[in-house]
Structure formats: C-alpha cells, structure tokens
Amino acid sequence: MANTFGQGNTKAESGFRRMLRQNRNALLFLGFLLLAGVIHACEEFVHDIRSWDRIMPISIYSAVTVLFCLTFIIYAGLLLFWIRSVHNRLLPSRIRTYMIASAALMIFYLALRVFKYRITEIPAIVRLTWYAYYVPMTMIPGLFLLVCVCIRRGGRRGKWDERLLLLPAVALSILFMTNDLHHWIFKPRPDIRPFYGQGGSYSHGLLFYASYAWMFLALAAGMILLLIGNGRNLRKTLSLAGVLLLATAAILLYNRMAADEYVRPYELPEIIIFSLMGIFEVCIWQRLIPHNDNYAGFFAKLPMPVMITDRDFRSLYRSANAIDADESRLAEALSEPLYLTPDLKLSGRPITGGYAFWVEDESDMNKANERLLEANELLESENTLIEYENKQKAENAYLKSRHHIYHEIAETMYPYQKRIEELLGRTEPGAADFHDNLAYVSVLNAYVKRKTNMLLLASEKAVIGVHELMLAVTESARYLAYVGIKTSFDDSLAARQNSGDDEEEPGYPADTAIALYDTFEALAEQMIGRATLMMISFADEGIKLATDTEITPDRSLCALPVESNFAEGILYLTILSRKGGE
C-alpha cells in the first residue's frame, strides 16, 4: 500500500512538472508584456515632466526615445516568439497561414510607428507612413475573420470564397495609400503646407468612416462565429467571452485614462493587437484549432520505428525503436523503399523542413505468404470443382433471396395497388372526377414506384442515403402538382453535406428512411384538396413541411412522430427521424 501511495505521489509530481513546463512560455510572455507596459508608463511619465530637461544632464527626448524603442523591441520580440510558437504547434493549414500573416502585420504596424516618430522627419515620407498605418489596421480584422470562418468550417481544404472577405480590406488599403491622388479619406486644408497629418490640418472623408465600419464589422462577425459555433460547449464559450470582456474593459479603461490625462501603460493599438492574440490562443487551448505541444514525447512512445530528420539527415524526433541506417541508405529510401533485412522495409518521404522515415516489419506477411503457397499447391487440383459448386450455390441462394424479397415487396405494396385499381375502376372518361382521379393515381403510382425501390435497397443495405430519400420525396412532390399542391424545396442541408470533406454519404437506417417517406406520403395525401402550397426541407432531425392549410392532420396514420404548429395561417410540420423524438 505504501508503494502504491508512493507511485501516486510520483505521478502527481510528474503531472505538476509537465504543467509547469507547458505554462512556462505563457508566464514568460505575460511577464515581458507587463515589463513593456511598465517601460511605456515610464516613457509617458518622463515625457510629461518637461522641467527635468533643466535638471538632468541628458535630453528628455533621448530618454523617451530609448524607452520608446525598448518597448517596440519587446513587443516585436513577443510577436516573433508567438509566430514561431504557432508555426511549431499548428499543422500546416490555412488557419496557421492567416494567423502568422496577421502577426506579421502587427509587427509591421508597430515598426511604422517607430519609423514615423523616431526616424524620419521628411513631410512626404511622414505622410505616406501615416497612410501606411491603415494597411495593417484594415487587413488584420479581415485575417481575423478568415481564421474564425476556417474554425467554423473546419477541414484543411481552402475555399475560394473565403478570400473574397479580404477584398474590402485590400480595396481600403489601396485607397489609403493613394489618398494624395483623390483625397477621399483625408482632405487637407489648402492653407496648410506642408501636409503630413498634423492635427487640425485635415478633415475626414466618408471612406474614413467606412474603413472603421469595416474593422468593427469584421471583428464582430468573427467573434459571433466563434461564440455561435461553440454555444453548446459552456467552457469554450466562457473562455472566449472572458477574453472579449477583458479586451472591452481594457479599451474602456484606456479611454478613461486618456480623458483624464493619466499615464497609460499601453496604447490602444497594443491593447487590440494582444487581445486578438489572446483570442487566438484561447482557440488553440480549447482545441478549436488542432495542435500538439509535445512532439518529442509523442514520437518517443510510438512502438513503430519512426524518425524525422532535418535536410542533413540529422535526427530530430525518433521513436522508442530506433532506425539503424546510415545517411546513404536514408537518402536511397527517399526514392524507393529498401529492405534493411528480408523482413524490414525502410521507407521515407520529404516533409516540410526535413524528411520522415519509417520501418515496416513484413515478417508475419512473409510467413503467411509461404503458408499460402503451400496451401495453394494442395488445393489447386480442387479449385475448379469448388469454384463451380460455390457458383451454383451462390446463384441458387441469390435467386431464392430475390424471390422472397419480391414476394414481401408485393405483399407490402398490395394495399396501394388495390387502391389504384379501385380508383381506375370507378373512373370514367368524361366524368367530372376523371382528372382528379387520374391525378390521385399519379401520386400513388409515384409513391409505389419509389417505395418499391427503397425496399429493394433495404434488402441490400442497412443504411439508405439521404440523397436517395431526397429523390423519393422530390418525385412524390412533383406529382402533387397534379392534385393542386405546388411544392418547393430548401436544399441547404444537401449543399452543406456536399461541401463536407467526408467521402461517405450520410444516411438513415433503412427502416427509418422508409418510415420517413411513409409519413411524408401520409401527410401529403391528407393535404390533397386542403392545401395549395407546400415547402419541403430536410434537416438533421428529419423532414420539415410548411403548407397553407387550416386542418390538423391525423398523426395516427403516420409511422413516425410528427410535431406541428400553426403560425400566421401556415401549418408547420416536422417529421422526426427517430421514434419518440430521441
């Protein structure tokens, strides 16, 4: 028992150390961020005390410049550190590309501020630098929105329509940089020369306010996508909401301190930049963005011999079972697999920044092949006879099963065939109800045809695809027009499923799919003569109908539960795909 207690303590200590290692970088990042805030506060404090210039032996401006540049170096170092961290933690994807691009623009924005206020004094260059501020200011919200869209969509494949979201940012950036040609954003006063953006020397055009509207809408849309996409996960939603509340509180506090002329540890751009970075990090920590922090540990636990090297074939990650091969054999394995021994096959392929190698043990397969060769020699003489007998048995079994299936389908569809026969029997050409009866027969014929097809599918497959169910409902709905019910469809579910990366088609258990179709037919027949319009849509929970009728259908005739409600003269019905609505 004491030994067990000691092992528990060892595991707890190991977990605590692992947690400390994982949090060390985050604590260092926050520490340097706080240090930058302190340095900037000192810069503001020194800058505001003009009287020191008469006391201190050095210039106040020089001291402020040193503190200003030191703050920039810390911020740039933190952003570069974060870029490297994202590059290492995230798999190659468009999410990683957008995040790294936004961080690079953040560094560019901070560098422009240093260039304008501490390097150049030429009015034309100062003015162009001022215009260039707005390039990252408009592009970063667009990239943030792209990251949120990718998180919401998932998958690794890029989609062309995502990049359309950057068009407003690109257009606004071009307009900012060409403001000297049109003055649609900043309108300089004619009596101010030279013009380089000094206060009171210009007025704002309509596009200036449009650019800020774009920034706000892009950031708001991105946050809404994240919050809506994780509405069912309280922990993730609270984490995102917490970062958003902290950022809002920091902005409000900044505005208050600026209004009261207090010393501020951070400026508004830094607050926004690191708030966006915080949102990205929450998405990574909460596994909204797949990542891995412990590649070495992951590889060390692999039982299969695997190794990742750099371009010079130096080992970076290796599994517990090392690969025994020199550089020449590793290089050879990149072009085609080679055998280290008759049973061990070495393979390799290039990856980003290096190569991956792995060894496959084919000893079991080789032994099995030897046994198979021996068995084949013994069975070769009997193969022809066995093959013929099996073929005959398979054909007989198939014919017997098909006959049984056709008999069951005929019994199932007999009541509907009987109804069709009775309708046709009492239908006379030229009679008043001749057209109505033929229209009703058309509806029943479509149902019999499609249900027969679904029963045949059910005899072969346990699952009937959603596409097959859609085809059945669509064909029945098309014939409803003959009895005076115009139908329309909402294909959003089909479009959403077609946009996924899964190759396997989604579907229902065969009996559920048939029950959905039966229930739709039962409801549709009750609407004949009592409705003129019907909207049909497919949802995750089943089939939804909306029709202009005032009757309540008899749900006892339905194979599945049906939810209904009236609103503004429209009857809304939902056929639930599971009994009991579970």
PETAPE-V540089 format. One record per backbone hydrogen bond with DSSP energy under -0.5 kcal/mol. NH is the residue of the N-H (numbers start at 1). CO is the residue of the C=O. Records with the same first field share a line. If there is no record, write none. Layout:
NH->CO ; CO
This chain:
5->1
6->2
7->3
8->4
9->5
10->6
11->7
12->8
13->9
14->10
15->11
16->12
17->13
18->14
19->15
20->16
21->17
22->18
23->19
24->20
25->21
27->23
28->24
29->25
30->26
31->27
32->28
33->29
34->30
35->31
36->32
37->33
38->34
39->35
40->36
41->37
42->38
43->39
44->40
45->41
46->42
47->43
48->44
49->45
50->48
52->49
53->50
54->51
55->52
56->52
63->59
64->60
65->61
66->62
67->63
68->64
69->65
70->66
71->67
72->68
73->69
74->70
75->71
76->72
77->73
78->74
79->75
80->76
81->77
82->78
83->79
84->80
85->81
86->82
87->83
88->84
89->85
90->86
91->290
97->93
98->94
99->95
100->96
101->97
102->98
103->99
104->100
105->101
106->102
107->103
108->104
109->105
110->106
111->107
112->108
113->109
114->110
115->111
116->112
117->113
118->114
119->114 ; 115
120->115
126->122
127->123
128->124
129->125
130->126
131->127
132->128
133->129
134->130 ; 131
135->132
136->132
137->133
138->134
139->135
140->136
141->137
142->138
143->139
144->140
145->141
146->142
147->143
148->144
149->145
150->146
151->147
152->148
153->149
154->150
162->159
163->159 ; 160
164->161
165->162
166->163
167->164
170->166
171->167
172->168
173->169
174->170
175->171
176->172
177->173
178->174
179->176
181->178
182->178
183->179
187->185 ; 203
188->186
189->201
192->189
193->191
196->194
201->198
203->187
205->185
207->184
208->205
209->205
210->206
211->207
212->208
213->209
214->210
215->211
216->212
217->213
218->214
219->215
220->216
221->217
222->218
223->219
224->220
225->221
226->222
227->223
228->224
229->225
230->226
231->228
233->230
234->232
237->233
238->234
239->235
240->236
241->237
242->238
243->239
244->240
245->241
246->242
247->243
248->244
249->245
250->246
251->247
252->248
253->249
254->250
255->251
256->252
257->253
258->254
259->255
260->256
261->258
262->257
271->267
272->268
273->269
274->270
275->271
276->272
277->273
278->274
279->275
280->276
281->277
282->278
283->279
284->280
285->281
286->282
287->284
288->283
289->283
292->89
298->294
299->295
300->296
301->297 ; 298
302->299
306->304
307->357
308->317
309->355
310->314
311->353
313->310
316->308
317->308
319->306
320->302
321->302
322->320
324->322
325->323
330->326
331->327
332->328
333->329
334->330 ; 331
335->331 ; 332
336->332
338->346
340->338 ; 344
341->344
344->341
345->343 ; 360
346->338 ; 344
347->358
348->333
349->356
351->354
354->351
355->309
356->349
357->307
358->347
359->305
360->345
362->343 ; 360
366->362
367->363
368->364
369->365
370->366
371->367
372->368
373->369
374->370
375->371
376->372
377->373
378->374
379->375
380->376
382->379
383->379 ; 380
386->382
387->383
388->384
389->385
390->386
391->387
392->388
393->389
394->390
395->391
396->392
397->393
398->394
399->395
400->396
401->397
402->398
403->399
404->400
405->401
406->402
407->403
408->404
409->405
410->406
411->407
412->408
413->409
414->410
417->413
418->414
419->415
420->416
421->417
422->418
423->419
424->420
425->421
426->422
427->424
428->426
431->428
434->431
437->433
438->434
439->435
440->436
441->437
442->438
443->439
444->440
445->441
446->442
447->443
448->444
449->445
450->446
451->447
452->448
453->449
454->450
455->451
456->452
457->453
458->454
459->455
460->456 ; 457
461->457
464->508
465->463
466->506
469->465
470->466
471->467
472->468
473->469
474->470
475->471
476->472
477->473
478->474
479->475
480->476
481->477 ; 478
482->479
483->480
484->481
485->480
486->484 ; 532
488->534
490->536
491->489
495->491
496->492
497->493
498->494
499->495
500->497
508->464
510->462
513->509
514->510
515->511
516->512
517->513
518->514
519->515
520->516
521->517
522->518
523->519
524->520
525->521
526->522
527->523 ; 524
528->524 ; 525
529->483
530->527
531->527
534->486
535->546
536->488
537->544
538->490
539->542
542->539
543->575
544->537
545->573
546->535
547->571
548->533
549->547
553->551
555->553
557->554
558->555
563->574
565->572
567->570
570->567
571->547
572->565 ; 570
573->545 ; 571
574->563
575->543
576->561 ; 574
577->541
581->578
582->579
